[in-house]
Each structure stands twice: as structure tokens, then as C-alpha cells.
Amino acid sequence: MRVFIYGAGRVGRSIGRALIARPDSGLEVIGAWNRTFAAALASSLVLDTPVSSGDLLPEDFPRADVVLLTVVDDAVVETARRLAPHLSRKQILLHTSGSLPSTVMAVDGMPASLGGCHPLQSLAARDGNPDLLHGATFAIEGDARGLEAARALAAAVGGEAIALSDPASKVYYHAAAVVAANYLTVLVDAAATLHAAAGIDARTSVRILAPLLRGTLDNLLAHAAEDSNLDGRAALASSLTGPVARGDAGTVVAHLNAITRLAKKEPDAADLPDLYRALLRRAIQMAERVHVDPEALAHLRKLGA
């Protein structure tokens, strides 16, 4: 299949580079497009394919079997509407949005088959990082041809496809990714604020937290694999460590008192008491699944209120 990448940003460049590096994958990148000349020039430096820009229809666009739409979510519908008159029934339009179902591209006059193919990976490098796609999960959905193309694309870059049975539920899938990945970064920033109160600078904070974060992830994976007698949520809860898992209310009281004092004198810490209590309440829910002492949890619950 011939693939044209429309809107080659970080995701488009990552996928494009991955496909170009695997010429035997069955998918060939025949061109790419960026809105501005500067972005097109940047794409041309990392993609071994013609890259165009501007308002004119790219020359290679009509030859594509698959048009891969890698624009930002807010531009997906309008871009699909703009492209619809130039697409044919033989073509497939895929987008890489994590939160939008492919049906949003079913604008009036849209002749192409539709699908979604979202890489569940953090692609922060401006030039794209194809290596991160290898082994990544791709959430796919769409009509029959769109689903087939999305599955082929995921396989071609070394990913693993997981089909979403209800495209309307895609927003929950994406919210889960944001909570797990983006908000992990937010939590590390909150931790760095607390570290600063202990005299530890932000760079050192990230460096010393990294082994702890890796250990936590390893612990999660180990419990998910080993606790086969537990259902998935209970296995997840069994990996919880720290004061809540121990029923240690005294430590939580000390944390809250210290964080509340800090919030009163440091504007950057003003929201930390509420954040800590919200996370505490969630941790208590998890601890209930693995039968932590009910009396200790009752005391902790009062602290989280």
C-alpha cells in the first residue's frame, strides 16, 4: 500500500521514518505534506520522500492508497472536510487521534473508507522517534477497510494493534493514556516542589525519582503477571506500596501537615494539599480491594475528606 502522510509532525515523522526504514513491510511512503514551508523543510530533512506545503493539492496525493492524517485533534474534522473532494472510494483515510473516533471524518461527500490508528506512545522528539513505535500498542478502529489498513500500519512499524469494539468509547482509552503518562509528569513536578522544600533541586529530584518510578512500573508488571488468582484490578491493588498499603495513618498525617504548611507560604504548592488528598482517596479505594485493616482505612478516609 502507498501511504501519504498529511500533516507530518512528531507522530507523522515517527511513523514515516519507521515505514521508510522497513521497505519490506508492504507499506511505502510516497509523500508528505506540512502546512508551512518551514515545517515541510524540517520533514524533508528526516523523511526520504517528497514533502510539500501550502494550499495546493500535493502531486502524489491521488496515488496514495492510504492517506494518514497526523494533524492535531482540533484540525481533524476540518482537514477531512477539505480533503474529501480530492479523495476517491479506492482510498482509505486514517487519522492518528487518540480521542476521536474515525466517524468524525464522515463529512458530507466523504468517499474514502475511514479508520483510526493511534500509537500509545509518548513521541516528544521533533524529528520523530521510530524506535519508540516498535512494541508500542496501536488502538485501531474504523470500517472494514479502514480497520484492515490500520492493522497493517501498526504491524509495519513493529507495533501491536488492539481493536476498539466501540469507537465512541475511544475518549476513555485516551483519557487513560493521559492520566497514566502526561499526569505522571505532572506528579513528578509536584514531587519536585516537595523536594525543593527539602533542599533538593529539580534536576536532582528527577534523577533520584527515576529508579523509584522504574521500580514501581516493574512491580506493577510483576503483580499483573504473577497474581493469576486475582482479577486484574485486585492484582493492580496488590502492587500498592507506601503508608496507605500499610495502614500507616501517622505518616499520612505528617505528610498533610507539612504540605499544608508549605502551601501557605509557597504559591507553587498551593494546590498540593488537595492533590495529595485526592490521590489518598484513590489509594484507599485500591487498598480496600486487598483487605488492608478496615480500622486503619477508616482513619485514613477521614484524612482524605
C-alpha positions in Angstrom: 0.0 0.0 0.0 1.2 3.5 -0.9 1.0 5.9 2.1 0.8 9.7 2.1 1.4 11.5 5.4 -0.7 14.6 5.7 0.4 16.9 8.5 3.9 15.4 9.2 4.6 16.5 12.8 6.1 14.4 15.5 3.7 11.5 15.1 3.8 11.6 11.3 7.6 11.8 11.1 7.9 8.9 13.6 5.6 6.7 11.5 7.1 7.9 8.3 10.6 7.1 9.4 9.6 3.7 10.7 8.0 2.8 7.4 10.9 4.0 5.3 13.3 2.0 7.5 11.3 -1.2 6.7 10.9 -1.3 2.9 9.8 -4.9 3.1 6.8 -4.1 5.3 4.3 -3.8 2.4 3.7 -0.1 3.0 5.5 2.5 1.0 5.6 6.2 1.9 5.2 8.2 -1.3 4.9 11.7 0.1 4.2 14.0 2.9 2.6 17.5 3.5 3.0 20.2 6.1 1.1 23.4 6.4 4.1 25.7 6.3 7.2 25.7 4.2 9.4 25.7 7.3 7.7 22.6 8.7 7.9 20.9 5.3 11.6 21.6 5.1 12.1 20.1 8.6 10.2 17.0 7.5 12.2 16.7 4.3 15.4 16.5 6.4 14.2 13.4 8.2 11.9 11.7 5.6 13.3 10.2 2.4 10.2 11.2 0.4 8.9 14.3 -1.3 7.4 16.8 1.1 5.1 19.7 0.0 3.4 22.6 1.7 0.8 25.3 1.1 -2.8 25.2 -0.2 -2.3 23.2 -3.4 -3.1 19.5 -3.5 0.2 17.6 -3.2 1.2 15.9 -6.5 1.5 12.4 -5.0 -1.8 12.7 -3.0 -4.1 11.0 -5.6 -1.7 8.0 -5.9 -2.0 7.1 -2.3 -3.9 4.0 -1.1 -3.8 5.3 2.4 -3.8 9.0 3.5 -2.5 9.2 7.0 -3.9 12.3 8.8 -1.5 13.2 11.6 -2.8 16.7 12.3 -3.8 17.9 15.8 -7.1 16.6 17.1 -8.8 20.0 16.7 -8.0 20.1 13.0 -9.1 16.5 12.1 -12.7 17.3 11.1 -11.9 20.5 9.1 -9.0 18.8 7.4 -11.2 15.8 6.4 -13.8 18.2 5.0 -11.1 20.0 3.0 -9.7 16.7 1.6 -13.0 15.0 0.9 -13.4 16.4 -2.6 -10.0 15.1 -3.6 -10.3 11.6 -2.2 -11.8 8.6 -4.0 -13.7 5.4 -3.0 -10.5 3.4 -3.6 -8.6 5.4 -0.9 -8.5 5.0 2.9 -8.3 7.9 5.3 -6.7 7.1 8.6 -6.2 9.5 11.5 -3.9 9.1 14.5 -6.0 10.9 17.1 -6.3 9.0 20.4 -9.6 10.6 21.5 -11.6 11.0 18.3 -13.4 8.1 16.6 -12.8 7.8 12.8 -16.5 8.6 12.3 -15.9 12.3 12.8 -14.3 12.3 9.4 -17.5 11.1 7.8 -18.3 14.6 6.5 -20.7 15.3 3.6 -19.2 13.9 0.4 -16.5 11.8 2.0 -16.0 8.9 -0.4 -13.0 7.2 1.3 -13.0 4.4 3.8 -12.2 5.6 7.3 -10.2 4.4 10.2 -8.2 5.4 13.3 -4.7 4.2 14.3 -3.4 5.8 17.5 0.1 4.9 18.8 0.0 4.6 22.6 3.5 6.1 23.0 5.0 9.4 24.0 6.6 10.9 20.9 8.3 14.0 22.1 11.2 14.3 19.6 10.7 17.0 17.0 12.1 14.8 14.2 10.1 11.8 15.4 11.4 8.6 17.0 10.6 5.5 15.1 12.3 3.2 17.6 9.6 4.0 20.2 6.9 2.6 17.9 8.5 -0.9 18.0 6.5 -2.8 20.5 4.0 0.0 21.1 0.3 -0.6 21.2 -1.9 0.9 18.5 -5.6 1.5 19.2 -7.4 0.8 15.9 -11.0 1.2 14.8 -12.9 2.0 11.7 -14.9 0.5 8.9 -13.8 -2.8 7.4 -11.2 -1.4 5.0 -10.1 1.3 7.5 -9.6 -1.3 10.2 -7.6 -3.5 7.9 -5.3 -0.6 6.9 -4.8 0.5 10.5 -3.9 -3.1 11.5 -1.4 -3.3 8.6 0.2 0.1 9.5 0.6 -0.9 13.2 2.3 -4.2 12.1 4.5 -2.4 9.6 6.1 -0.2 12.2 6.6 -3.1 14.7 3.6 -2.3 16.9 0.8 -4.4 18.3 -2.8 -3.5 17.3 -5.7 -3.6 19.8 -9.1 -3.1 18.2 -11.6 -0.9 20.0 -15.1 -2.5 19.6 -16.9 0.7 20.3 -15.3 3.8 18.7 -17.4 6.1 20.8 -15.5 4.8 23.9 -12.2 5.9 22.4 -12.2 9.0 24.6 -11.9 6.8 27.7 -9.0 5.0 26.2 -7.3 8.3 25.5 -8.1 9.7 28.9 -6.5 6.6 30.5 -3.3 7.4 28.5 -3.3 11.0 29.6 -3.7 10.0 33.3 -1.0 7.4 33.1 1.6 9.3 31.1 1.0 13.0 31.0 -0.2 13.2 34.6 2.8 11.1 35.7 4.9 14.1 34.5 2.6 16.4 36.5 3.0 14.2 39.6 6.8 14.3 39.2 6.6 18.1 39.0 4.6 18.1 42.2 7.1 15.8 43.8 9.9 18.2 42.7 8.1 21.0 44.5 8.1 19.0 47.7 11.7 18.0 47.2 12.6 21.7 46.8 11.3 22.2 50.4 13.8 19.6 51.4 16.6 21.4 49.7 16.7 19.2 46.6 16.8 20.9 43.2 14.5 19.8 40.4 17.2 18.1 38.2 18.3 16.1 41.2 14.7 15.3 42.0 14.0 13.8 38.6 17.3 11.8 38.8 16.7 10.3 42.2 13.0 9.6 41.5 13.7 7.8 38.2 14.8 4.5 39.8 11.8 4.6 42.1 9.4 5.1 39.2 11.1 2.3 37.2 10.8 0.0 40.3 7.1 0.9 40.6 6.5 0.0 37.0 8.4 -3.3 37.4 6.3 -4.0 40.4 3.1 -3.4 38.5 4.1 -5.6 35.7 5.2 -8.4 38.1 2.0 -8.4 40.0 -0.1 -8.3 36.8 1.8 -11.4 35.6 2.2 -13.4 38.8 -1.1 -12.8 40.7 -3.1 -15.0 38.3 -5.5 -16.0 41.1 -6.7 -12.4 41.4 -8.7 -10.4 38.9 -7.0 -7.6 37.2 -8.0 -4.7 39.5 -7.1 -6.7 42.6 -3.7 -7.6 41.1 -3.1 -3.9 40.4 -4.0 -3.1 44.0 -1.7 -5.7 45.4 1.2 -3.8 43.9 0.4 -0.7 46.0 3.1 0.2 48.5 3.6 3.0 51.0 1.7 4.3 54.0 -1.8 3.5 52.7 -0.9 -0.1 51.9 0.5 -0.4 55.4 -2.5 1.4 57.1 0.0 3.9 58.4 -2.2 6.9 59.3 0.5 8.6 61.3 2.7 9.1 58.3 -0.2 10.4 56.2 -1.0 13.0 59.0 2.6 14.1 59.0 2.6 14.5 55.2 -0.6 16.5 55.2 0.5 18.8 58.0 3.8 19.5 56.2 2.2 20.0 52.8 -0.4 22.3 54.2 2.3 24.5 55.9 4.2 24.6 52.6 1.1 25.6 50.6 0.6 28.6 52.9 4.0 30.0 52.1 4.8 28.8 48.6 2.3 29.7 45.8 3.7 26.8 43.6 2.5 24.4 46.3 -1.0 25.9 46.9 -2.8 23.0 45.2 -0.7 20.2 46.7 -2.9 19.5 49.8 -6.0 18.9 47.5 -3.9 16.8 45.1 -2.5 14.7 48.0 -6.0 14.1 49.4 -7.4 13.2 46.0 -4.7 10.6 45.5 -5.1 9.4 49.0 -8.8 8.7 48.5 -8.0 6.7 45.3 -5.3 4.8 47.2 -7.8 3.9 49.9 -10.1 2.5 47.3 -7.3 0.3 46.0 -6.3 -0.8 49.5 -9.9 -2.0 50.1 -9.5 -4.5 47.3 -6.7 -6.3 49.1 -8.2 -6.2 52.6 -6.0 -3.7 54.3 -7.1 -3.3 58.0 -10.6 -1.7 57.9 -10.0 0.4 61.0 -6.8 1.9 59.6 -8.6 2.7 56.3 -11.4 4.3 58.2 -8.9 6.7 59.8 -7.2 7.4 56.5 -10.6 8.1 54.9 -11.3 10.9 57.4 -7.9 12.4 56.5 -8.7 12.4 52.8 -12.1 14.1 53.2 
